[in-house]
Amino acid sequence: MDEMFNLKYERERFYQLKNQKILIYGTGKAAKKLISGLKDFTIVGVLDPVRFEGEFCGVPVLVWDDVDAGMADALIIGSARKNYRVIFDRIQYRCAALDITIYGGSGQNLSSSYQMKYINTAQAEYFQKNEEQLRELIDQYDAVSFDVFDTLIMRKTLEPVDIFALAGERIKARNIHIPDFKKKRRTAESLAKGKDIHHIYHHLREITGISEEEELAAKNEEINCEKQYLIPRRKMVAIMEYAIAQGKTVNLISDMYLTASILEPILSALGIIGYKKLYVSCDYGVRKGSGLFEIYRRDVGDMKCLHIGDNPYADVIAPRDCGIDSYEIKSALEMLKISSLRKLLICSHGMNNNVLLGLMLADVFNNPFVLYGTSGLVPVKSPNLISKLFIAPLVLIYIQTLKKITASGKYEGILFTARDGYLMKEIYDRWYREDVPSIYFMASRKLCLTASLDSEQDILDLCQVLSTGNRCRPFLKELLNEDLPECDAQTPDELKKFISPYEKRLREYSAVMRKNYIKYMDKLSVDRQKKYLLCDLNSKGTVQEALDRFFPVGLDGFYLCRKEDFKERKIQVTSVYDEKNGNDLSMGIELLEMVLTSPDPSVRAIDSAGNPVYAKECRTDTELKLVAQAQETILDFIKQYLDLRGLDQSIDADLPEAAFGLYDCVKYEGDADTMMRVEHMDDIGQTYTRMFE
């Protein structure tokens, strides 16, 4: 009777989910009770941190990689109430990305209560930790031990288990057939019960049926993959070196399946040397929380000991239980979760996205004290960081999409428009160019508009582009080379009236400019009878429509973001993002234009010899150097990604968009602040603006 009452209660508190698709989180008693009580509900799967395949109570066990958009509407945490917050923090970003509402086992909507709303007290305390504090603390101890992974070293990917997926790709490339390698590898590790990688792969061979030779090859691929993705956390290595220099007895202690004999050469290659001993759990058969610290404690005797690491239990609580003081630093991933950039985690789906996020975090949160005194507002001090966080991901998705478009074989050439196509052409030519040649092509709005004024409609369109007298007067003044009366026009009709006396001269100027422009194209060997793809950064299509007149077969356009316009243009356009679909990069477009632009000023005309005539440069030498530095960083970032993932592994468009949307959620300092104040020129209105004043 009591059991029947409990099952009825389970149903009543989740009645609103009766017609929804449900995931259960956990495989303990609470999860079992939920599944039993909701047996006529639609439970599509079970997620668990330590079970990765098979079934639980007749429901398939899934991992997050199995959960696609639309597969589930709700997730119920099958655990004790005291664990809700910890579990919620672990899964909230995946659920937000998949539009899954999280519920506690008691029926409460945890998404409504918790979702990215605040940083708790324990997290906020981390903002008070700094390097000097830790160095002073080290001075008080005789022996200092360091955790290894996520403390002294970190991976260039988002999560540790990403390495299994990456290794699985390499193993498959060697024609070793292990379906669902990531799942099988994690299951094998669970079966090995804390033993080393050799035992793990022995279990993997048993459950997959691969040969001994394939087992050895697969194991070596995983180890090599680790080596390629590992980097030192430079600040923590410096602190370890400080402890050694102060005469402290320094040891390393790690819960890990890679043996000391495997790890030591890896650490040495990363510059981590000088410690006394490396204690690895798989070598001793016990983890930090079940005996490894006791072994270490016996070895160091009566020394006063401090342990430093990132895991709240294994590196903080476990050593204290053995009479060892501890100090917690956070991994890059945990720092991201408490920072102003944490919404990036919503995009943590797919291996390519996770590698890109890992590359971003490898720089931003390599220093575990970078959030000191910031309340989570990420400090950005160099143009390098601006590039890595906000610009490089957009450049990557742009070039990857361009590669797919040119693969169609439709185009005989690419025209990268000045000035925003400058760096895009460099990247395309360096890594992505195949059979479609590219040309860096002078095509500013001012140049293209003034070369195509041969009808009344063209003049009206120009009025629309100029929009106000504040832009109209300087535009005409430069073209006609004479002083003009003040213009307070605010509508296209008023602008048309102001321009009317100058229409004949404008058309004459336009005819000369068209002739000069054709000379320029001929000098570049642009064959106007061929089919070209016009590549721009952010456009309404003004330039493309004007240039169409020069190309009998017409131009197709490819933009990073297509902006909405006052009229429907009869042009063929593809874009990565489109304002009409709710993707708007235009709020920060000046930042993109500033970083991706050419070192030359804007072109304002073409002379009679077919040569560009440039406007006055408004940027200082210092500002130009900062932009050049930012561009070199983008090139290096793209190379890093390609070295890890190759040309054919594309990221999803949501990640670059989300990253760029956070450019005003950081604190700019030093050279980064200087660069964010570089002047941006409006070539139509001849005005200069800055990103931030």
N, C-alpha and C positions, 0 to 999 in steps of 0.2 A: 504493500500500500504506500509506504514512504517513497519507494523508488518511483512508483507511478506518479505521485504528487510532484516529485522533483522534475520528472520529465515534462510534466504539464507546465511547470514553472519556467523551464527552459524555453518552451514554445511561446509562452505569453510575453516574456521580456524581449523576444525577437520577432514578434508578430509582424512588424513593419518590413521585415526582410523576407517574408514568405515567398514573394514572387521575384526575388533577386538572386543573382549568382554569388555564392559565398565561398570564401577561403577560410580555413581554420589555421591559426598559427599555434604550433606546438603538437607534441605527441605524448603528453603526460595524461594523468587522470582527468584533469579539467577538460582537456581537448576531447578525450574519449567520451566524457559525459555530454559535452556539447553535440557531438556527432550522433550520439544515441538519442538525445532529446529532440534533435532537429532532423530526424531521419527522413521525413517527407518534404524537407526543404531541398533546395538545389545546392548541394555542396560539391564544388567542382575540384577541390584539391586541398591538400594539407601542406603547409610549409613548416620547416623545422630547422634550427641551426645545426643539428648534428645528424639528421637523416636526409638523404638526398634522392632516394629512388625506392621503388616498391609500393606497398600499400599500407595504410593504417586504418583499421576498422572498416575495411572495404573501400576506402577512399584513396585515390592515387596520391603518392607523395611527390611533390613538385619542388623545384628550385625556382628562384626568381627568373632565370633565363627562360623558363617554360611559360611564364605568364605574359600573355600579349594583351594589348589594349582591347577592351571590350569583353575579356574573358571572365572578369569578375566585377561585381559592383560593391561588394563589402568584404571586409576581413574581420573575423572575430578572434581576439587573443585568448587562447585557451591556457591560462596561467593564473597564478595567484594575483590578487589585486596589487600587491606590493611591487610586482614586476612590470606593471602596465607602462609606467613612464619610460623605463629603460628599453623595453621592447619597442614602444612607440617611437622613441628617438632613433632606434636602429632601422625601422622600416618606413618611416613617414614619407621620405622622399620618393621611394619607389612607388608607394601607394598614391602620392600626389600626381606623379607622372602618369599613372595608369587610371586616374580618376576613381580610386577605390577608397571608400570611407572605412575608417578603422573604428571598431567597437571593442569595448571591454567585455569580458565574459559575463559581467553582470548586466549588460544591455546598454551601458552608457556610450554616447557618441564621443569617442576620444579625439577624433579629428576636429570636432567643434571646440573641444576644450583645450587641446594642445597645439594644433597644427602651426608650427613655425611662429608661435606668438611671442615667446620670450626666452631669454636665457636664464636658467635657474641659478640659484645662489652658488652652488658648487662650481658651476661653469664660470660664473663671473669672477670668482676668486682667482682664476687662472690669469686674468688680466693684470694681476699684481705681481706676477713672477717675472724676474729678469735675470740676466746672465751674472751680474755682479753679486746678486743675492746668492746664487748657487756657488759661485767661486768662494765667497766668504764662508758658506756652509761647509764646503769641502775642507777648508783650512782647519776645521774643528775635529776632523776624523783621521784615524790612522790608515784605514783600509776603505777604498771606494770601489764599488762594483757598478758596472753599466750593463743594462739590457742591450741587445744587439739590434734586432729588427724594429724599425720605426723609432729607434732611439739614436743609435750611432749611424745606421744606414737606413735607406728607404728605397722603395721601388718607384720607377717611373710609370706607375699605373695606379688606379684609384684604390683597389682593394687587393689584399694578398692573394685571394683565390683567382684573381685575373691571370696570374701566372700559369695556372693549370689550363685555362682556355688557350692561352698563347702557346704553351708547350704542346697542347693537343693539335694545334694547326701545324706545327713543325713535324710532329710525329706522323700526322696524316700525309704530309708532303714526302715523307720517307717511305710511303706505301705500307705503313704499319696500321692495320685496320682495327681501331678501337672505337666503336660507336659511343657517343656521349662520354668522351674521355674525361671531361671535367667532373661529371658525376661519379664515374667509376674510380677516378683518382681519389676523390674525397671519401668514397666508401672504403677503398683500400686502406686509406690512412686511419679511418675509424676502426677497421678490423685489426690494424697493426698495434693498436692500444699504446701509442707513445713511443714505439720503436722507430729505428732509423729508416731512411729512405730505401735502403736495400730490402728491409722487411716489407715496406709498403709496396714496392714493386713486385716482390714475391707474391703478395696477396693479389695484386693487380693481375699478375699472370694467371693465378688460379681462377679468378672470376671472369676473365676475358678469353682465356685459352690461347694467348699469344705464346710464341716460342721463347726460349731462353735468350736467343740472340736478339729478338725483338724487345724483350724486357730490358736488356742492357742498353740497346740503342735508344729506347724511349726514356729511360732514366737519365742517360747522358744529355738528351735533348732538353729535359727539364732543368738540369743543372746549368747547362749552357744558357738557357733562357733566363734563369735567375741572374747569372753573371751580366748579361747584356742590360738588364733592366735595373740593376742596383746602382745606387749612387750614395756617397757619404752625406750625412747631415753635418755640414761643415762646422757649424757653431758647436755642436756637441762633440765632434772630434777634437776641436780646439780646447774644450773644457776637459776632455779626457787627458789631452797632452799637458794641460795645466796641472792636473792632479799628479801626473807622473813627474813633472818638473819640480813639484813641491815635495817629492819624496814619499808620496803615498803609495801604499801597496794597491795596485790597480788590477782588477780582474773583470772578465766579461762573463755574464750568466744569461743563457738563452734557453727558452722552451722552443725546441726546433727539431725537425727530423733530419736536417743536414748535419752530419757528424762534424766534430772539431777538425778532423783531417781534411774534410771538404771545405769547411768554412774558413779556416785559417789562411789559405792562399787567397781566397776571395777578399778577405778583410785586408790583407797585406797589399793587394793590388789597388785597394781603395784608400790606401794611406793610413790604415789603422794598425799600428804596431806599437811595441813598447809595453804592452800589458803583460802581467805575469802568467796568467792561465785563462783558458777559455773553457767554461763549464757549459756543456750542452746536455739537455735533458735526455736525449735519445742515447747518449753514451753511458749514462748512469742509470737508466731505467726508471727515473722518477722526475717529475716536473717540479717547478719552483714551489708550488703549493702542496707538494706531497713528499718532500724530502731533499730536494736539491739544495735549498738554502741551508739545511742542517749540515749537509756534506761540506759546503763552502765554509760554514761557520766553524766547523771542526778544523779545517785547514788553516784558517787565519787566527785561530786561538782567541786570546783575550783582547785582540785589537778592537778599538771602537770603530764600528762599521756603518757605512752609508751606502744604500743602493739607489740607483737612479734609473728610471724606466717609464714606459708609457702606459702599461696595462694597470688599471685601477686595482685589480685583485692580485695578479701575479707579481707586479712590481711595487705595489704599495702595501697591501694588507699582508701578503704572504711573508715578506721579509720581517715585518714588525712582529709577526707571530714567533719569529726565531730570534728576537732580540736585536734586530738590525733596523736602524732608522732608514727611512725611505723618503724619496723626493720624486714627485710625479711631473714628468713633462708630457706633452700631448703629441700624438702622431699628427702628420699633416692632415689626414682625413678628419680626425677629431677637431683639429683647429678650424678646418673649413666649416664644420657643423656649428661652431659658436661665433663665426665671423660674419661680416656684412655681405659675404659672397656665398652664403650657405645655400641659396636657392639654385646654385649650379647643380646641386645634387639631384634635383628633379630630372636632370638630363643624364643621369648615370645609368644608362641602359645601352647595351651593345658594347662589344669589345673595343671598337674604334673610338667611341665616345670616352670610354674609361681610360684608354691610353692617352687621348688628348687631355683629359682632365688631369691625369697623372703628371704629364709634362708641365701643365700649368702650375700644379701644386708643388712640384719639385723645386720650383723657384720661390713661389710666394711664401710657402710655409716650411721651407727647408730649415729656417731658423725657428726653433720652438718658442722663442721669446719675442717674435715680431709683433705680437698683439699686446705687449706690455703697455699699460696705461692708455689703451685705445678704446676700451669698452667694446671691442670687437670690430671697430672700423679699421679696415685694412690699410696700412700706410703704403703708399706707392712713391718711391723716391727716385726712380730712374726711368728714362724712356724705354729701357729694355722691358720693364715690367708692364708698362702701358701696352707695348706691342704684344707681349705674350698673353696677357689676360684678355684684351679687348679687340685687338686688330687681327693677329695671326689666325685665329679660328675662322674669322670671316673670309680672309684671303684664301684659306685652305678650302672652304666649301665652295667658294667662287671658282677656283681653278679646277677642283674636282668635277663640278657641274659642267664647266666649259669643256673638259676632256670628253665627257659623255656626249655633248652636243657635236663636237667636231668628229667624233667617231662615226657619225652618220654618213660621212663622205660627201655631204651636200656642199661644203664650202671649199673654195679654192684659195682663200686667204683670210687672215684675221686683221682687223684694224683696231689696235688699242689706242683709244683716244687720249690726247694730251689734256690735262696733265695727270688725271687720275689713273690712267692705264700704265703709267711708267713702271711701277714695281710689278704689276700683274704680268706685263710682257717679260720682264726679267725672269720671273718664276716659271712662266709658261715655256720660254725658250730653254731654260736650264734643265727642267725635269719632264715637262709634259709634251713638248713639241714632237710631232711624228711627221706626217706628210703635209700638214697645213702650215705654210709659212706665216709669219706675223710681221706687222709693220707698226711702228710707233707713229701715230698720225695726228697732226695738229687739227683739232676740231672743237675749239671752244664755242660756247653759245654765241658769243659776240661775233666771232669770225663767221660762223655758219649762217647766222641770221642776216648779217650785212652782205653776205654773198648771194642772198636769195630773195632780195626785195625787188620783184619785177611785176607786182600786181597790187591793186588796192587791198585785196585780202591779206597779202603779205604784210602790208603796213598795219592793218587792223590786228593781225596776230602779234606783230611787234609791240603794239600798244598793250596787248594783254600781258606779254612777258615783262614789259617795263613796269606795268601796274600803277605807278605813281609818278608825279612830277619830280620827286626826289631822285629817281633813277633815270628818268627820261632826259632831263637837262644835261647832266654830265655825259650821258651816252652820246647825244647829238653833238654836244660841244666838241668832243674829241673827234668824232667822225668828220664834221664839217670844218673843224679847225677855225672856229670863230666864237666869240662870246655870244651868249644868248640871253634873252630876258628871263626873269624868274618864272618858274612854272609851278603853279599850285594845283594842277590837275589831279583828280583823285579817281576818275572813272575812265574806261577805255574811250568813251565818246569825247570826253574833255581832252584826253591825250591826242586823239585823232585831230581835233581842232588845232591843238598846239603844233602838231607836226606838219599839218597841211601845207604851210608855206615852204616847207623844206623837202616836200615829196620828190620833186623833180631832181634835185641835187642828190637826194638819197639814192634814187634809182640809178643815177649816173655813177655814183660811187660804187654801188652794188655791182654794176656791170663790169667795172674795172676790177673789182675784187674777185668776181667769178673768173675772169680771164687769168688773173694772177694765181688763183687757187688751182686752176687746171694745170698751170705751169708747175706748181708745187707738186701736184700728184704725179705728173710726168717725171719729175726729177726723182721721185721715190719709186718709180716703175710700178705705180698703181695702175693696173689694167682695168679701166672702168667698165669693160664688157664682161668681166668675171663676177662671180658671186662671192661677196665678202660678208663676213660676220663682224658687225660693229660692236666692240666691247667697251662698255662704260660702267661707271660705278653706281651712280644714283641719278635717274633721269625721268623726265616726263615724256621724252621722245622728241623734244624740240630739235636737237642736233641731228638725230637720225632722219627726221622728216625733211629737214633742210638739205641734208646730204643726198637723200634719195634722188634729187633732181639731177645729180651728176652721174648716177649709175643707172643705165637703161634697164638692167635686170632687177634693180632694187636692192636695198640693203636689208638684212635681218639684224635685229638688235639683241644683245645679251647684256643684261644689267644685274648688278647685285640686288638692287631694289628699284622697282618701278614705282614712281610717284603718280598720284592721281593728278589729272590735268583739267583745265577748263574746257577742253574739247576732246572729242574722240578722234584719234589720229589713225589714218589708214596705213599703219606700219606693222610689220611682223616683229613681235618681241617675245623673248623668253627672259624670265628673271628668277633669281633664287628666292627673293621675297617680293611681295606685292602689297602695297598699302590697302588695296581693295579687299585683301584676304586677312586684314588685321595685322599684318607684319609691317611695322613702321620703324625704319632705321633713321629717318630723316631728322629726328630730334638731335642726333649727335653726328650728323653727316659731316660737319666741319672737322670733327676729330679724324674721321676716315680720310677725308680729302687732305688734311694737313700732313698725315703720316705717309700716305701712299703716293703723294705727289712727286713730280719731277723736281730736280734741283734748279731748273730754269723757271723764270717767271711765266705768267700767263701770256699766251700769244694774242695779240690784238689785231694783227693784220698780216697779209702776205705782200711782199714788195713785187715790183715789176719783173724781177729776176726769178721769182718763185721761191723766195726765202722768207722764213718767218720773221716777223717784227714783234719783239717782246715788249710787254708792259714794264713799268718800273718795278724792281724788286723791293718788296716791303719787309722781307725777313732779314735779320742780322746774320752775320757770320756764325755767331754762337747758336742761333736758332737753327740755321741750316745744318750745322754739325750735329745737333741733337736729333733732327729728323733723319739724317744719314745713319746715325747710330741706331735709331728705332728701326729703320729699314733693314740694316744688317742683322738685327735680332730676329726680325720676321723671317729672313732667308734662312738663318740658322735653325729657327724653330721648325720651319717647314721641312728642312733637311732631317732633323731629328725624328719627326713623325714618319717621314718616308723611309728612313733607315730602319725603323721599327716595324712599320706596317706595309710598306710598299706602295706602289702607284695606284693599285686597284681597290684599296680598302678605304671606303668613303665614310666620313662622319655624317651624322644626321644634322639637318639644318637647324633644329631647335637649340642645339648647344651653342653655336656661335651667336645666335640671336640673343639667347639668355645672357651670355657673357657680356656682349656689347651693351645690353640693357642695364648693366651694373656699373658702367663707367663713372657714374656720379654717386656711387655708393662706397667710395674709397676716399682716403685723405691724401692729396697730392703734396709732396714736399720736394725740396731741392730741385734737381734738374728736371724732374717730372713736372713740377709746378711751373717751371720756366717754359717747358715745351707746351703745356696746356694753355699758355698765354700767347703762343705764336699767332701773329695776325693772319687772318684769312681774307683773301680779296674776292669781292663780288665783281666779276669782269663786266657785267652789264651796267651796274650802277656806279662802278668805280669807287666803291666804298670798302673800308677795312674793318673787320670785326675780330674779336677774340673769343675763344671758347669760354673762358671764365674771366670775369673782371674782379 
